[in-house]
Each structure stands twice: as structure tokens, then as C-alpha cells.
Amino acid sequence: MDSAVIDRSKVTQVLANFVVASKADDIPEHVYTEAVRSFLNWAGCAVGGSIHPTLDRTLAAIRPFAGQGQATVLGRGDKLDLLHAALLNGISSHVFDFDDTHLKTIIHPAGPIASALLPLAETRLMSGREFLHAFILGVEVECRIGNSVYPEHYDRGWHITGTAGVFGAAAAAGKILGLNAQQMTWALGIAATQSSGLREMFGTMCKPFHPGRAAQNGLLAAHLAAQNFTSSERGIEAPRGFAHVLSTKFDPAEITERLGETWEISLNTYKPFACGIVIHPALDGCIQLRNAHGLTAENIASIELKVHPLVLELTGKTEPRTGLEGKFSVYHSCAAAIVYGRCGEHEYADEVVTDSKIVALRRKVRAEAEKGIHEDQVKVTITTTDGKAHELFVEHAIGSLDRPMSNEELDGKVRDLCEPVLGASGADRFIALCRDVANASSLMPIIEAGIPAR
């Protein structure tokens, strides 16, 4: 789209027109390939996270007023109305903090989008290609809006996955519902007035609540707009709209420039570790040094980290008490990486966080922000009890755009997440169906495969 002819006082309408006019064949095949990887990663996280106590508590709270059972909660088989199914799938997909990351904004793109779309696939015929088309558009809307206000919006304390995700969910759902340009504009405005999520909630059950609520609210926005429920037509860019109220920076060119030419999903990444993305370089470095020098908790005197400032800001919890808090502790995470040689969901179990061996080692970890260290870099120095210092500089962490997870590694991650819920053969079947989503005539086989056998 030619940015020179775009009226930037009408950004919301520009985005709406783009989504409505988009045709599946407008999008390059390599973008669809990345969308499949994003969907697979999301699906694995949703199935794996479905057994977390957060889901039990959410279901107990909403059952008294949940509507007719129309859509499935992946990994569980519970049937809820569309909006609550979107909420639950969004929560489960983020509860392990293991989902995808758009590194430019730290948005977790798939959670709000896929969680809004999947319930729709149970109430109307939707091919895999149609699903992926809407999914890509939702990610594009979500991440471009995120780009326009990042980092000031995030620095102010907003959880950008929740605040930007609601727009992507509304756009994706609206595409499937067949909204016209006016209705899509309203849908984005309705999304804008529901945008929320506070970073203060990190380390609690409210963090995964954010993408769940974004999915639910975006889906509601699309359905309201389909009934000609009105909103401002400048919900994003108006002086009292989303961008100017929730951020001190707004660059509309980030939304409109080369719209339809470049695709934000191409910048998506997938976590090898089940914690905040900013810790990943430190974990990568600790595991490399552990394996290279046979390091153990018993022979380590100290672990020193030189990190990007966001590491301390986001993951500076020195004495986490629960698994959810442990995901936001660089100290616990590095200790677990040394002891176990990995940092999957098991390493963030409550009993691991409080294990005396882990606690003793994490108190030997020191982290200091250093100017010039990028977000995917770290300097690690591990000194052993005999006085030897082992040093490593990680230029790009595993899972970053420069060192992406391979398809085989991604399948292995999803398999580890799904096997406790679906069993080994069930996990393999689920992965195969997700991988082939582009050729599916319906998403129902995938949804059914994501439910454990009774």
C-alpha cells in the first residue's frame, strides 16, 4: 500500500479497509509457512497449559454464568460459549509463558488471535487456508499497532500483548464474519475502548488472563460490529483514542507504511525456554557453560551476568515463591538451567522454585545491566569453587531471529507440551494435523485431536 497517499488522520479506517480488501492469494507462501509454525506453537502451548490450576480456577468462576456449549477448550474438552472458550484458550496458551514472541515489541502474537478464531471454527465452516489468512491479518494489525507505540507504551506499564492483541483478535474475527469496511472500522474502535493489561500483574494468574481477555474482547468487538454497533471511526489515532491516551509516543507510519508489502509474522520467534524472553540469552549461556565444563550446583561459587536493562526490570525477582513468579526471576532461571540443563515447564514447578538446592544456587547469581548489551545478548561468567572463571558472550540467543528454532526443534517442544495431556501417539497426531492446517477443509479434526481420549 502506497504510504504517500494514506491520510494518517484516518489510521483506523486504513487498517479496516486493508483487512476487508485482503485476499488470501495476496499473501506470499513463505508468510503462510510462518503462520503454520506460529499456530503449531500456540496449539502446543494451549494444550499443555490446559492442565494448569489457573484453568481450573477460571472454569470454576465462570461456569455459573457461561452460555450454551458451542466451542471447545483445547486439552480439556469442556464446551463453553464462544466468548468464554476464547478466554480459556487464551489463558491456557500463555500460562506457561512459552508462546511466540514478536521481538520488536515483545508481543505474544498468536494468543489473542488464534484463541478468538478457533471458537468460530466450531460454529461456521472455516477451511485451514481461511483460518491462516485471518490469522495472518490479525497478527499484522496487532503488531503494527504495537510498533506504533512501542517502547513508550510498554515502558509506561502496559502489557502490550493484551493492549494490542484485542485489535488483532477483532480484525481476524471480523474477517471471518465478513464485516464490511464500516463495520471493521467500528470493530477496531470497539477493540480500542477495551484495550487493557497491566505489567504489574506479571508473575500472577492475571498475566495469561490478558491474552485471554484480548481474545474474548476482540471476538465480542467483531460480533457487535456485525450488528452495526457503532464506535468512533478513529479509535486508534484520535487525540483521546488508544495511542494518545495509553502512550507518550505514536508513530502512525509504523501502521501504514508498506502495509500489505511486509508481514510482521515473518518476525515471529518461538521460545526454547518457558519464561520471559529477556532471560533466554542468560539461560543459553549458562547451559552452554554447564555442558562445556561439567558445572554443577556444588562446584559453582558465583554466576555473574551482564544483561540488557529489561532483564532486571522484567525478571528481577530475587526470591520467587511460586512457579509463575519463577518465570520472572533471572536468578531462579539460571539456577534451574545449571541444575537441569534445560528450562522447560518442569523447571518452573512450585516445588522446583522452592527446592533448597535451587534456592542456594540462585543466591549466587548476580545480574547487572550493562550499556551496549542488546536484548538477545548476555555476558556470563561462572566462577567455580577452585577459582576458575568460565566466560561466554552470547551474541544471539537460541530461538531468536538469528538462531531460530528448526521445525524439528519446534515439533519436539510441542510434543513435550502435549504428551502429558494427549499421550505420545495423540501428541504426534495433533502435531501432524496442525502442520497440515493449510490443506484442511475444516479445523474440527485439529480441535478433536487436541482433546484427551476419555
N, C-alpha and C positions, 0 to 999 in steps of 0.2 A: 504494500500500500504506500503510495507516494505521500510522505510526511509533509511535503511542501504545500499540499492542497488541503491539509487537515486543519479544521478550526479547533484549536486546543481549548477553547472555552466550552467545547461540547465533547469532552473525552468520553463520558459515559455513553453518549449516543454513537460515537465512533466505534467503541468496543461492541456495543449491541449490534450495530449494523454488520460488523465483521463476523461475529458469531453466527448470525442469522444467514448471511450470504455464503458462508463457507460450505464447500462441497468436499466430500471425502477424498476425491481424486486431486484436490488442490494441495494435499499434504504429501511430502515425499515419503517414499517407503522406509527410508532409514529412521524417520521420525516415528512411524508405526512400530518399527523394531524396538526402539527405546521405550515406547509406550507399553509394549508387551512385557518388557523387563520390569518396568515400574509397577504394572498390575500384578505380576507374579510376586514381586517383593511385598506389595501391600497385602495380597491374599494370604501369604505365609504368615505375615505379622498378625493379621486379623484372626486366623485360625489358631495360631499359637497363643495369642493373648486372650482368647475366649475363655480360658480356664482360670484367669486371674481373679482374685477376690473382688477387685473393682467391678467386674461384670456382675457377680452375684449381688452385690450391694445395689448396683444400679437397677437390676431387674426387680429386686425386692421393693425398691422405692416406686417404680413406675407401673408395676402390674395392676394395682387397683384402678388405674385410670387409662391404661393402654387400650387402644381401639382394636378393631377386628384384626385377626391374624392374617396379614396379607403377605408378609415378607420375612425372610429367614435371617436369624443371627448366625453368621458363619461359625463353625466349630461347636455349636451347641444344638441347633435345630429348633430353638424357640421361635415361634411365629408371633410377630408383632405388627402393628400398623406401620405404614411406610415411614413415617417420621421417626418413630421410636426405633425401628430397625436401623435407620441411618445413624441415629445417635449411638446405638450399641456397637455397630460395626466400626464406627469412627473411633470410639473409645478403645475397643479391643485392638485395633490396628496400631495404636500409638502407646498403649500401656507399657510395652517393653522398651519404648524409645529406640526401636530397632528399624524404623521405617526410613523411607528415602529422604534425601536432603538435596535441595537446590542451594548449592554452596554460596551463590551470590547474595542470598537473602536469609539463609538458614530456615527457609520454609520447608515443611514436610509436605510436598505437593499432593501425593496420592490420597492421603487420608480423607480430607473433606470431599474430594471429587468422586472416588470410587465408592465411598460409603453412601453418597447420595444417589449414585447411578444404579447400584446393584438392586435396591428395592424396586426401582422402576422396571427392572428386567423381569420381575415376577408378576407384574400387573399389565404389561404390554409386550408384544413381541419385539425383541431387540436382537439383531444379529451382533456377532462379535465385532464386525467391522464398524457398525453403527456405534456400538459402545466405545470402541477405541477412538473414533472420530470425536465424539462428545467429550471423552476423557482428555484428549489432547487439547481441545479448545478450552476446557475448564482449567487445565494446568497453565495454559497460555495467559488467560485472563488473571488468574490468581497471582502468578509470578510477575507479570508485567506491572500489576498494581503494587505488588511488594517492592519491585525495583524502584518504583516512583517515589517511595517514601523511606526506603532503607538507606543508611542505618539509623537515622534520627528517630524514626517511629519506634524501632526496636529498642534503641537506647533509652527512650522515654519510659519503657517498661511494658510495652505491648507485646503479647505473644503473637507474632506475625502469622503463624500457621492458622490461628483462629481468626485473626482480623482480616487477613487477605483470603483465607480459604473459603469463607462464606460467599465471596464473589464468584470464585471458580465453581463452587457447587451449584450456585444459581444459574450460571451460564451453561454448564454441562446439562443439568436437568432441563433447563429451558430449551436447549437444542433438541433433546429427545421429545419433549412435549410439543414441539413445533411452534414455539412462540414467534410472533411477527416482530418487526423491529421496534414498534412502540411498546409491545409487551416485554420484550427483552430489556429495553431501557428501564421500564418500571421494575423488572425483576432485580436489576443491578442496584437500583435505588432502594428497594426493599431490603436487599442484602446489606447495603451501606448502613442503614439505620439499625441493623442487628449485629454489626461488627464488634467483636469483643474478645477478650482473653488477656489475662494479666500475668506477667512473668513472675510475680510474687508467688504464684501457685506452683512453680517448678519444685519437683520432689514430693508432690502430693497427688491424690487421685484427680484433682482438678486439671492437671496438665493434659492428660488424654481426654478429659471432658471437652477441652477446647476444640479439637478437630471433630469430635462427635457432634458438638453443638453447631459447629460451622456447617457440617453436612446436613444436619436436621434443618437449620435455619435457611440454608440455601435452597434445599428442596421445597421448603414451605414458600420461600420467596417466588420460586418458579410457578408453583401451583396457584398462589394468589394472583400473580401477574396474568396467568392463563384465564382467570376470571375477570380480567380488566380492573384489578385492584391497583389503584394509582399510587405513584410516588413522585418525588422530584425527578426531573429528567437530567439533573446534574448532581446526582448523589455522590459522585466521586470528587469532582473538581470545584464545586461551588464554594464560596467563602465559608459557609457553615456546613460544608459537606465533609465526607470521610477524611480526605487528605489534609485539609487545613485545620480540622479540629483535632485529629489524632497524630499530627506530625508537624514539626517545625520546618520540614523540607518537603517540597512536592515538585517533581520534575515530570511534567506531562509527556515530554518526549520519550521517556522510558516506556510509556504505554503505547504511544502511537508510531514511533519511528520503526520502519521496516516491518510493520505489522503484517503478518501473512508471508513474510520472506524468511525470517529467522524464527526458531522454535525453542522456547525455554525448556521444554522437556529434554532437549539434547544436552542440557547442562545438569541433568539429574544424576545423583550418585546414590550408592547403596552401602549401608553400614556393615562392616565386618564385626563390629562390637556393639553390644546392646546398651549404649549410653549416649550422652550428649556428644555430638560430632566434634566439638572442640577438644575433647580428650583423646581422640583417636591417634594423633601423632605420638603422644606420650606413651600410649599403650603399644603402638607399633614398635617404638624404640625400646621399651622395656622388654618386650617379648623377644626382639632380635638379640639384645644383650644377654638375656637369660639363656637363650638357646645356644648362643655362640660360646658362652663362658661357663655353662653349668651352674648358673646362680640359683641360690635357694634363699628362703627367708632367713635361715640360720646363719648363712655366711655373708649377709649384707649388713654393712654398717650405716650406709646412708644412700638415698636416692635424691639427686638434685636435678631439677627441671628448669630450663629457661623457656618460657612459653609466651604466646600471644596474650595480651591483657584480658581477652574474653574468657580465657581458661579460668582465671581467678574470679572473674565477675560471675560467670555462669556455674562453675563447678568447684567453688572454693569451700564446700562443706568439709570441715576437718574431722568432725565426729558424727558421721551419719548413723542413724538408729534403725533405719529400715532399708529394704531393697530399693524402694523408689528414691529415697534420699541418697543411697549409694551411687545411683546413676548420675548424680550431680556432685560427686566428690572425686576429684582427680587423685586424691590421696588413697581412698579405698580402691579405685580402679587400678592404679599402678600396683598396689599390693596384691590384688587378685590376679593381675596379669603375671606377676612373678611366681606366685604360688601355683597357679593352674596352667599357665602358658596360653591362656585364652581369656576372653571376656564376653561370653555369651550370656544368656538369661540366667543360667545356673549360678554364675558368679555374682549375681545381684539378688539372690535369695536372702531373705531376712537373716537366716541362720549363718550365712557366709559373712554378711556385713558385721555381725556381732561376734564372729569367731575370734577367739583370743589371739590366735596366730596372725590373722589378718590385721587385727587392731594394732598389735605390736609393730608389725611391719609398716602399716600406713603412717604411724607416728615417726617413722624415719624418713618420710618423703617431705621434701621441701620444694616449693614451686615459687618462681619469681618471674614477673613479667619483664621482658627484655625488648627494647626498641629494635625494630628491624626484623623480628621474628614474625613470619606470616601465619595465618590461621591454620594452615596444614603442615606447619613445621614445628620442630622442637629440638632442643639440645638436651641430651640425657647424659648424666654422669652418675654411675653406680660405683660406690666405693665399698670394697669387701673388708671383712674384719682383719685381713692380713695387710691392709693398707694400699692394695692395688686399686687404681681408678680405671674404670672401663667407660669410654666415652663414645657417643654416637650422635651425629646430626641427621635428623630425618628431613629430607628436602620436601618430599610429598608423601603423605600418609597413605597406606593401603586403603582403597575404597574411594580415593579422590579421583578427579577427572584425569590426572596424570598417571594414576595407578589404579584403574578401575577394576572392580571385581569381574572376573570372567563369567561366562554363562554357567560353567561347571561349578564355580565357587558360589554363585548365586543359588543354583539348584541345591547345593549342599546346605547352604544357610536355611533355605525354605524347608528342606527335608528335616533338619534338626528341629525347626519350629513346629512342624506339623505332625511328626511321628508320635509325640506323646498324646496327641488328640485323635489322629486318624489311623495310627498303626503304620508300619513300614510300607506295606503294599498300598494302603489307602493314600499315603503321602505321595508315593510315586505316581499313582493315577491322577491325583489332584494336580501335581506339577505338570504332567503331560497335557492335561486339559487346559490349564492356564497358558501353557506355552503355545497352544494351538488356538487361542481365543480368536485370532483374526479370521479363522476359517469356520467358526462356529455359527450355526444358523440360529442358535438360542444360547443364552447363558445358563439355562436351567441345569444342564449336566454338570457344569462347574459348581454351581451352588449346591446341588445334591451331593457332589463328591466332597464338598467341604464340611459335611456333617458326619460325625462318627456313626458307625454301624451300631444299632441298638441290640 
